[in-house]
Amino acid sequence: MARATGTYVTTTAGDENVRAFVPLALPPEDPVLDANAYVERNRCAELALARLSALSGFAASSEWITYSAIRKEALLTSQLEGIQVTLTDILDVEAGIKVPSAEHAEEVANYIRAVRSARAQLADPKGLSLSLRLLTEAHRVLMSGVRGATKQPGAIRTSQNWIGGTRPGNASFVPPPANEVPGALSDLERYIHAPSPTLPPLVRTALVHAQFETIHPFLDGNGRIGRLLIAMLLEEWKLLPEPLLYVSGYLKANQRTYYDRLTAVRRDGDWEGWVSFFLEGVEAAAEDAQRNIVAIAALIAEDRKRLLANGTGTLVTLRLFELLPTMPKLTVDRAVQALDVSHPTASKAIEVLRSIDVLRETTGKPRAQRFEYKRYVDLLRE
C-alpha cells in the first residue's frame, strides 16, 4: 500500500516557480512500517555488527582499526560526491607531502577532522549531544577552507537548493523551502531522542539518514554530513563501540540504487524498500570491515615478529613500528617529531625497518627521502 511521505509546496527559486517537497515527520505512518519487510535483514545486520564489535579487539590497538575505517569512509563518502582523490593522496597530505589534487585531498581531510570533532563532543560530558548544533558544527569543520567555504559553513541554508539539473526548474528533486527547514530538523531531532522508540535502532538509523537527505539543510555537504550522521547514530545507539564501519563503500558500489531508493521514499512512500537496502548495506559493510581487521592484525603481527627476530632493532625501532599503522607514510623529520629522538636515532630505526622490508623508500633520491609501510598501504587500498 502506498503512503504519503510529504507534501508539495510551490516556492520561487531562481526567478521560477517550483514544487518543493516538505517531508512528514518520522516515523512512517498510514500505514506504519511493515515489520515483515525488514525483520530478517535487521537481525542479520545486527549480528554482523556484533561480530565486528567483538573482532575489533583482535588487533593489538583499536586505534589501528579506526584509523583504517575512518579514512576509508572519508575517501568513499567524498567520492560519492564526485571528489576525485585517492587513499595515497590522503596519506600523503597527512605526512606533509604535496599532492596534485591538494584541494580535493583537503576536503577529505576535513571530513576526518569533522569525525574527530563530533566524537570528541559526544565523549565530553560538557560537550554537545547528538543534535542539530553538533551537525552544524561538523558541517563548519567539513566546509572550512575548501570549495564549500562560500556555502555558509556551519549554517542552515536560508535559500532554496536543489538536486540534479542545472536549475530548480529542471531539478530531479527540490528539497523543502528554507523557511520549512528549521521545523523539519526539529522534528528529526525529536525523533532521534524519542524516549520510547518502537523500531530497532538500525531501522531508525535508516529512517533518519533518508529524512536528513530529504531535508537537505545545507547549501553543500549534505551527503557527507548525512552519512556522518549514520556513523554517529551507530555509536550513540550502542551498535558499535567505535567508528569501525565504512558503509559508504557499499553505497558507492550501489550508487544508482542508493539514490533510486531515496527517490522512491519521496515519490512512492516506499520506506520498506529503502530500509531493506540500507540493512543489506550495513551487513555487507560489516563483513568487509571484519575481513579488513583480520588482514591488518595478521600483517602487523607478522611484521612485528620479523622485527623482533631480526636482533638489530632497538626500543626506538619497536616504538616506530608501533606507530606505523597510524603513520604509514613518513620522513625522517616526521619520525624525529613522533618519537622525540635525535635525527641519527630516527634514521637508524628507519634503516632497520627498511632492512626487513617493512618500510620502503619511495623517492629513489639520496636526499629528502620518504618512506612507506607499503604492504599495509596496499592492504588499505584494496
C-alpha positions as a printed Julia matrix, in Angstrom:
382×3 Matrix{Float64}:
  0.0     0.0     0.0
  1.4     3.4    -1.0
  1.75    6.07    1.65
  2.32    9.8     1.53
  5.7    10.83    2.96
  5.34   14.56    2.46
  3.56   17.39    0.72
  4.49   19.69   -2.13
  4.51   23.46   -1.83
  5.11   25.99   -4.57
  8.05   28.26   -4.0
 10.09   30.71   -6.04
 13.71   29.84   -6.77
 15.91   31.38   -9.42
 13.05   33.52  -10.78
 10.87   30.48  -11.45
  8.13   28.72   -9.55
  8.95   25.15   -8.5
  7.31   22.43   -6.41
  9.39   21.75   -3.3
  8.91   18.65   -1.17
  8.28   19.01    2.58
  8.59   15.64    4.37
  6.21   14.47    7.05
  7.73   13.84   10.47
  9.05   10.38   11.31
  8.12    7.58   11.87
  6.26    6.45    8.73
  2.51    6.22    9.21
 -0.66    5.46    7.28
  0.4     2.68    7.07
  3.12    2.16    9.67
  6.35    0.5     8.58
  5.82   -3.17    7.67
  8.0    -5.17   10.08
  7.86   -8.25    7.83
  9.81   -6.32    5.2
 12.91   -5.86    7.34
 12.9    -8.15   10.38
 15.24  -10.83    8.96
 17.59   -8.34    7.33
 17.73   -6.36   10.57
 18.62   -9.5    12.52
 21.44  -10.33   10.09
 22.76   -6.76   10.09
 22.75   -6.57   13.91
 24.6    -9.89   14.14
 27.19   -8.65   11.63
 27.74   -5.51   13.71
 28.03   -7.6    16.88
 30.7    -9.77   15.24
 32.52   -6.65   14.06
 32.46   -5.16   17.56
 33.86   -8.36   19.05
 36.51   -8.69   16.37
 37.8    -5.16   16.91
 39.64   -6.47   19.98
 41.56   -8.86   17.73
 44.05   -6.12   16.87
 46.62   -5.03   19.44
 45.38   -1.45   19.19
 41.84   -0.33   18.37
 43.36    2.92   17.09
 44.86    0.98   14.17
 41.42   -0.26   13.19
 39.62    3.06   13.5
 42.44    4.78   11.58
 41.79    2.48    8.65
 37.97    2.61    8.86
 37.69    6.4     9.2
 39.96    7.04    6.23
 38.15    4.53    4.05
 34.81    6.11    4.96
 36.19    9.61    4.41
 37.52    8.66    1.0
 34.42    6.78   -0.17
 31.84    9.25    1.12
 33.75   12.02   -0.67
 33.98   10.02   -3.9
 30.19    9.66   -3.79
 30.07   13.44   -4.15
 32.41   13.42   -7.14
 35.52   14.43   -5.19
 38.35   12.76   -7.1
 41.02   11.76   -4.64
 42.85    8.55   -3.73
 43.91    6.97   -0.46
 47.52    7.71   -1.4
 46.63   11.4    -1.64
 45.13   11.37    1.86
 48.12    9.61    3.41
 50.49   11.97    1.61
 48.65   15.04    2.92
 48.8    13.67    6.46
 52.55   13.09    6.0
 53.04   16.69    4.84
 53.7    15.65    1.24
 52.32   17.88   -1.52
 49.85   16.21   -3.89
 48.46   17.36   -7.27
 44.86   17.17   -6.02
 45.62   19.13   -2.86
 42.25   20.89   -2.65
 40.27   17.68   -3.07
 42.51   15.89   -0.58
 41.92   18.7     1.9
 38.17   18.16    1.58
 38.62   14.54    2.6
 40.96   15.59    5.41
 38.22   17.94    6.59
 35.81   15.02    6.8
 38.27   13.2     9.06
 38.52   16.36   11.2
 34.72   16.56   11.35
 34.53   12.95   12.59
 37.12   13.67   15.29
 35.36   16.87   16.32
 31.94   15.23   16.57
 33.25   12.24   18.52
 35.15   14.5    20.91
 31.97   16.47   21.6
 29.94   13.32   22.23
 32.63   11.89   24.54
 32.94   15.09   26.59
 30.43   15.27   29.48
 30.26   19.01   28.82
 30.22   18.64   25.05
 27.36   18.74   22.59
 24.88   15.88   22.4
 23.81   14.32   19.11
 21.85   17.32   17.93
 21.35   19.91   15.24
 24.08   22.0    16.88
 26.52   19.09   16.6
 25.68   18.6    12.92
 26.13   22.28   12.11
 29.48   22.29   13.91
 30.55   19.2    11.94
 29.44   21.0     8.77
 31.54   24.03    9.7
 34.62   21.83   10.05
 33.83   19.94    6.84
 33.45   23.04    4.66
 36.08   25.34    6.13
 38.89   26.43    3.82
 37.78   24.36    0.82
 35.46   24.77   -2.15
 32.38   24.94    0.09
 33.77   27.8     2.16
 31.37   30.17    0.37
 28.36   27.92    1.06
 27.59   29.05    4.62
 29.76   26.58    6.6
 28.05   25.66    9.86
 24.78   27.4     8.97
 21.38   26.08    7.96
 20.57   27.34    4.48
 18.49   30.45    4.03
 17.87   29.95    0.3
 16.48   27.23   -1.92
 18.72   24.41   -3.12
 18.05   21.52   -5.47
 19.43   18.14   -6.53
 20.24   17.3   -10.15
 19.6    19.53  -13.14
 21.05   22.91  -13.99
 18.42   24.98  -12.21
 15.47   24.43   -9.84
 13.05   24.16  -12.75
 14.68   21.03  -14.22
 15.99   19.52  -10.98
 15.37   15.88  -10.17
 14.42   16.86   -6.61
 13.72   20.14   -4.84
 14.03   19.93   -1.02
 11.87   21.99    1.36
 11.93   25.79    1.11
 14.33   27.42    3.56
 11.53   28.55    5.87
 10.41   24.91    6.3
 13.87   23.57    7.15
 14.11   24.54   10.86
 10.8    22.87   11.68
 11.69   19.72    9.74
 15.05   19.5    11.52
 13.4    20.0    14.91
 11.04   17.1    14.14
 14.03   14.97   13.14
 15.91   15.82   16.32
 12.86   14.91   18.42
 12.62   11.59   16.62
 16.31   10.82   17.28
 15.79   11.43   21.01
 12.31    9.85   21.33
 12.21    8.24   24.79
 10.39    5.03   23.86
 11.21    4.05   20.27
  9.24    1.2    18.78
 11.58    0.41   15.9
 15.03   -1.27   16.07
 17.97    1.16   16.15
 19.3     0.18   12.71
 15.9     0.76   11.16
 15.68    4.14   12.86
 19.17    4.96   11.55
 17.97    4.21    8.02
 14.94    6.46    8.51
 16.98    9.32    9.97
 19.54    9.26    7.14
 16.87    9.33    4.44
 14.97   12.11    6.2
 18.11   14.2     6.6
 18.94   13.84    2.91
 15.38   14.81    2.02
 15.54   17.95    4.16
 18.95   18.81    2.65
 19.54   21.54    5.24
 22.87   22.89    3.94
 23.85   24.53    0.68
 26.61   21.95    0.22
 27.96   18.88    2.01
 24.57   17.31    2.82
 25.53   13.84    1.6
 28.71   13.68    3.65
 27.09   15.05    6.81
 24.15   12.67    6.34
 26.49    9.7     6.14
 28.5    11.01    9.1
 25.18   11.03   10.96
 24.91    7.29   10.29
 28.26    6.69   11.99
 27.3     8.84   14.98
 23.97    7.06   15.42
 25.64    3.63   15.35
 27.76    4.71   18.32
 25.04    6.71   20.07
 22.66    3.75   19.95
 25.36    1.29   21.09
 25.51   -0.7    17.87
 29.27   -0.13   17.59
 31.82    0.96   20.21
 33.85    2.96   17.67
 33.61    4.09   14.03
 34.54    0.69   12.6
 32.17    0.68    9.63
 32.62    2.29    6.21
 29.1     1.91    4.84
 29.85    4.42    2.07
 31.76    1.64    0.3
 28.52   -0.26   -0.21
 26.61    2.9    -1.1
 29.23    3.84   -3.69
 29.24    0.36   -5.2
 25.44    0.61   -5.48
 25.22    4.35   -6.07
 22.36    4.29   -8.57
 20.26    2.05   -6.3
 21.1     4.25   -3.31
 19.67    7.34   -4.98
 16.76    5.45   -6.54
 15.7     4.07   -3.15
 15.74    7.54   -1.61
 13.69    8.83   -4.54
 11.18    6.0    -4.1
 10.63    7.06   -0.48
  9.7    10.6    -1.54
  7.75    9.62   -4.64
  6.01    6.39   -3.59
  6.35    6.22    0.17
  8.48    3.08   -0.19
 10.2     3.19    3.17
 10.37   -0.61    3.24
 12.5    -0.77    0.08
 14.91    1.83    1.44
 15.21    0.18    4.86
 15.88   -3.25    3.33
 18.56   -1.78    1.06
 20.18    0.05    3.97
 20.23   -3.03    6.2
 21.73   -5.1     3.41
 24.41   -2.45    3.07
 25.21   -2.44    6.78
 25.59   -6.22    6.8
 27.84   -6.21    3.74
 29.96   -3.32    5.09
 30.32   -5.02    8.48
 31.52   -8.23    6.88
 34.01   -6.3     4.75
 35.28   -4.48    7.85
 35.71   -7.8     9.64
 37.9    -9.13    6.83
 39.89   -5.91    6.94
 40.53   -6.19   10.68
 41.76   -9.78   10.36
 44.06   -8.86    7.48
 45.51   -5.82    9.26
 46.06   -7.68   12.52
 47.73  -10.59   10.73
 50.04   -8.33    8.7
 51.15   -6.29   11.69
 51.69   -9.41   13.83
 53.8   -10.99   11.08
 55.94   -7.89   10.62
 56.39   -7.41   14.36
 57.57  -11.0    14.64
 60.13  -10.41   11.88
 61.33   -7.26   13.6
 61.78   -8.98   16.94
 63.57  -11.89   15.3
 65.92   -9.55   13.46
 68.0    -8.78   16.51
 69.26   -5.37   15.34
 66.23   -3.36   16.39
 66.2    -1.12   19.43
 63.36    0.05   21.64
 63.11    3.13   19.43
 62.74    0.89   16.37
 59.91   -1.01   18.03
 58.23    2.25   19.05
 58.42    3.48   15.47
 56.98    0.22   14.17
 54.03    0.52   16.56
 53.32    3.99   15.13
 53.3     2.87   11.5
 49.64    1.68   11.35
 48.59    5.28   12.07
 51.57    6.88   10.32
 52.18    4.67    7.26
 53.99    7.4     5.3
 56.81    9.35    6.88
 60.06   11.2     6.57
 62.98   11.16    8.98
 61.82   14.54   10.31
 58.35   13.18   10.98
 59.84   10.21   12.83
 62.03   12.58   14.9
 58.95   14.54   15.92
 56.77   11.49   16.65
 59.44    9.7    18.69
 61.06   12.78   20.24
 64.55   11.5    19.42
 67.57   12.79   17.5
 67.86   12.69   13.73
 70.54    9.92   13.73
 68.45    7.78   16.11
 65.34    8.11   13.95
 67.36    7.42   10.81
 68.77    4.23   12.33
 65.29    2.99   13.31
 64.04    3.62    9.78
 67.03    1.81    8.3
 66.31   -1.28   10.42
 62.71   -1.33    9.23
 63.9    -0.93    5.65
 66.31   -3.83    6.03
 63.46   -6.22    6.83
 61.26   -4.75    4.06
 58.7    -3.18    6.39
 59.47    0.32    5.14
 60.34    1.19    1.56
 61.88    4.4     0.28
 59.62    5.92   -2.39
 61.55    8.8    -3.99
 64.65    6.98   -5.25
 66.69   10.0    -4.21
 69.56   10.27   -1.71
 68.07   13.39   -0.08
 64.62   14.39    1.2
 63.67   10.74    1.28
 60.18    9.47    2.03
 59.22    6.1     3.39
 56.09    3.97    3.24
 54.75    0.95    5.09
 53.97   -0.47    1.66
 52.25   -3.78    2.43
 49.99   -2.03    4.91
 49.14    0.8     2.49
 48.44   -1.75   -0.23
 46.07   -3.52    2.14
 44.2    -0.3     2.89
 43.83    0.37   -0.84
 42.05   -2.93   -1.51
